[in-house]
Amino acid sequence: MFIWELLIVVVAGLCFGSFVTMVAHRLPREERMGFSRSRCPSCKTTLAARDLVPLLSWLFSKGRCRQCNAAIGMRYPLIEISTASLFLLVYSQHGLTLPAMPLYLMAVTLMVMVVVDVEHYIIPDVIHVALLSCALAYHVLSGTFDEQVAYGFALAALLGLVLHHGYYALRKRDGLGYGDVKYFAVAGAWLGPLGLVVFLFMIGVFGVMTGLLWRALGRGPEFPFAPALAASLLLCVLWPDLANILRNNGN
């Protein structure tokens, strides 16, 4: 049973990873989702079903279009493998239970957010709506929906606005964008007020790591913040004991 569940999780992760590649490409360009067939970016040939099998199509075609022989970048298999890895993380903590379903959807949404921010330096509002919907569904299904959800949302939104306007007042330029402020509010709904403490600490750690890696790759001083935001929220949600330590000390 365990092996079959593991196989289901991996295959589902790869399939949703393929979905992430499509959404992350179309969303910033405001293209319609699901109403047009996928095409080769180079020759615009409509892809057949055998070209769309997650990971395997890329491997069997040796990373090239069957029609024009143009190279297909590592973007596609990397996103699919990364999404499958996130699914395995969720499975390791929650299995294939009903309350875990919003967590799998959260992982998909976070992957879309990271890819879009890395490629376009934006976090579309639809990402926040999707993450908030997942948070509410998770709390309802897991029996943790209470006033702490609203308190966390409000406190995190206020904190994000303070950081946004405070940084601008001190440096006369934007530091924390409004997209990040909205994400803070959504994270507050997931974690509650006390969970935000660990969340903010981890953002600092992952943010520094992302910035250093970005500069080491020669990508310049400005770097996408979504990887740090996504990693921090996912770890805090999957390992809530990080926040429970603070709760216990407070009591």
C-alpha positions in Angstrom: 0.0 0.0 0.0 2.8 2.4 0.9 4.6 1.8 -2.4 1.4 2.4 -4.4 0.7 5.6 -2.4 4.2 6.8 -3.0 3.9 6.1 -6.7 0.6 8.0 -6.9 2.1 11.0 -5.1 5.2 11.1 -7.5 3.1 10.7 -10.6 0.6 13.3 -9.4 3.5 15.7 -8.6 5.0 15.3 -12.0 1.6 15.9 -13.7 0.9 19.0 -11.6 4.5 20.1 -12.3 3.6 20.0 -16.0 0.6 22.1 -15.2 2.8 24.6 -13.3 5.0 25.1 -16.4 2.0 26.0 -18.4 0.4 28.3 -15.9 3.7 30.0 -15.1 4.2 30.7 -18.8 0.7 32.0 -19.5 -0.2 33.8 -16.3 2.2 36.8 -16.7 1.3 37.1 -20.3 -2.4 37.1 -19.5 -3.0 34.2 -21.8 -6.1 32.0 -21.4 -5.7 28.9 -19.3 -6.9 25.6 -20.7 -8.5 26.9 -23.9 -5.6 26.4 -26.3 -3.2 23.5 -27.0 0.4 23.7 -25.9 2.8 24.6 -28.7 6.5 24.5 -29.3 7.9 27.9 -28.4 10.2 27.9 -31.5 8.2 26.5 -34.4 4.7 26.9 -32.8 3.7 23.4 -33.8 0.9 22.0 -31.7 2.2 19.3 -29.3 0.8 15.8 -29.5 -0.2 13.8 -26.4 3.1 11.9 -26.5 5.0 15.3 -26.3 3.2 16.1 -23.0 4.0 13.2 -20.8 5.7 14.7 -17.7 9.4 14.2 -17.6 9.4 11.2 -19.9 8.6 13.2 -23.1 11.6 15.4 -22.4 13.9 12.5 -21.7 12.8 10.5 -24.8 13.1 13.5 -27.1 16.5 14.3 -25.6 15.3 17.8 -24.7 14.5 18.7 -28.3 11.3 19.5 -30.3 10.4 16.5 -32.6 9.5 18.9 -35.4 12.1 21.6 -35.5 14.8 20.1 -33.3 15.0 23.2 -31.2 16.3 22.7 -27.7 13.8 22.5 -24.9 15.3 24.0 -21.8 15.8 22.3 -18.4 12.9 24.6 -17.1 10.3 21.9 -17.8 11.8 18.8 -16.1 13.2 20.9 -13.2 9.8 22.3 -12.4 8.1 18.9 -12.7 10.7 17.2 -10.5 10.6 20.1 -8.0 6.8 19.9 -7.8 6.9 16.1 -7.3 9.5 16.7 -4.5 7.1 19.1 -2.7 4.3 16.5 -3.0 6.6 14.0 -1.3 7.3 16.5 1.5 3.5 17.0 2.0 3.0 13.2 1.9 5.7 12.6 4.5 3.8 14.7 7.0 0.1 14.2 6.1 -0.2 11.2 3.8 -3.1 11.0 1.4 -5.7 12.3 3.8 -8.5 14.7 3.1 -7.0 17.6 5.1 -3.8 17.2 3.1 -5.5 18.0 -0.2 -5.3 21.8 0.3 -1.6 21.3 1.2 -0.9 19.6 -2.2 -2.7 22.5 -3.9 -0.7 25.0 -1.8 2.5 23.3 -3.1 1.4 23.7 -6.7 0.5 27.4 -6.1 3.8 28.1 -4.4 5.6 26.5 -7.4 3.7 28.8 -9.8 4.6 31.8 -7.6 8.3 31.0 -7.5 8.6 30.4 -11.2 6.7 33.5 -12.2 8.7 35.6 -9.8 12.1 34.2 -10.9 11.2 34.8 -14.5 9.2 38.0 -14.3 9.8 39.5 -10.8 6.1 39.7 -10.1 3.6 37.8 -7.8 0.2 38.0 -9.4 -2.8 38.6 -7.2 -4.4 35.3 -8.3 -1.6 33.6 -6.4 -2.7 35.2 -3.1 -6.3 34.4 -3.7 -5.5 30.7 -4.4 -3.2 30.5 -1.3 -5.8 32.1 0.9 -8.5 29.7 -0.4 -6.2 26.7 0.3 -5.6 28.1 3.8 -9.3 28.4 4.6 -10.0 24.9 3.2 -7.1 23.4 5.2 -8.3 24.9 8.5 -11.9 23.8 7.9 -10.9 20.2 7.0 -8.4 19.9 9.8 -10.7 21.5 12.4 -8.4 24.4 13.2 -10.6 27.2 11.8 -11.0 29.8 14.6 -10.3 33.4 15.4 -6.6 32.9 15.2 -6.9 32.7 11.4 -8.4 36.2 11.2 -6.0 37.6 13.8 -3.0 36.2 11.9 -4.3 37.6 8.6 -4.8 41.1 10.1 -1.5 41.2 12.0 0.6 40.0 9.1 -1.1 42.5 6.7 -0.4 45.4 9.2 3.2 44.2 9.6 3.7 44.1 5.9 2.4 47.6 5.4 4.6 48.9 8.2 7.7 47.3 6.6 6.7 48.6 3.1 6.1 52.2 4.1 8.9 52.2 6.7 11.5 51.1 4.2 10.4 53.7 1.7 10.5 56.4 4.4 14.1 55.5 5.3 15.6 54.6 1.9 13.2 56.6 -0.5 12.7 53.4 -2.6 10.5 50.4 -2.4 11.9 47.4 -0.5 8.9 45.2 0.3 6.5 45.4 -2.6 2.7 45.2 -2.2 2.8 41.7 -3.6 4.9 40.7 -0.6 2.5 42.5 1.7 -0.4 40.5 0.4 1.6 37.3 0.8 2.4 38.2 4.4 -1.4 38.5 5.1 -2.0 35.1 3.5 0.8 33.6 5.5 -0.8 35.0 8.6 -4.1 33.1 7.8 -2.1 29.9 7.4 0.0 30.3 10.6 -1.8 32.5 13.1 -0.1 35.3 15.0 2.5 33.3 16.9 3.4 31.3 13.8 4.5 34.5 12.1 7.5 34.8 14.4 9.2 31.7 13.0 8.0 32.5 9.5 9.6 36.0 9.6 12.9 34.5 11.0 13.0 31.9 8.2 12.3 34.5 5.5 15.4 36.4 6.7 17.5 33.3 6.5 16.2 32.1 3.1 16.2 35.6 1.8 19.9 36.0 2.5 20.7 32.6 1.0 18.7 33.5 -2.2 20.4 36.9 -2.5 23.9 35.4 -2.2 23.1 32.7 -4.7 21.6 35.2 -7.1 24.7 37.3 -7.0 27.0 34.3 -7.3 25.2 33.4 -10.5 25.8 36.9 -11.8 22.2 37.9 -11.9 22.7 41.3 -10.2 21.8 42.8 -6.8 18.0 42.6 -7.1 16.7 39.1 -6.7 13.2 37.4 -6.6 11.9 37.1 -3.1 9.3 34.4 -3.8 11.7 31.4 -3.2 12.3 32.7 0.3 8.6 33.4 0.9 7.5 30.0 -0.4 10.1 27.9 1.4 9.4 29.7 4.7 5.6 29.2 4.5 5.8 25.6 3.4 8.2 24.6 6.2 6.2 26.4 8.8 2.9 24.8 7.7 4.4 21.2 7.4 6.3 21.5 10.6 4.1 23.5 12.9 6.1 22.4 16.0 8.5 25.2 15.1 5.7 27.6 16.1 4.4 25.4 18.9 7.7 25.9 20.7 6.9 29.6 21.0 3.3 28.9 22.0 4.4 26.6 24.8 7.0 29.1 26.1 4.3 31.8 26.0 2.1 29.6 28.2 
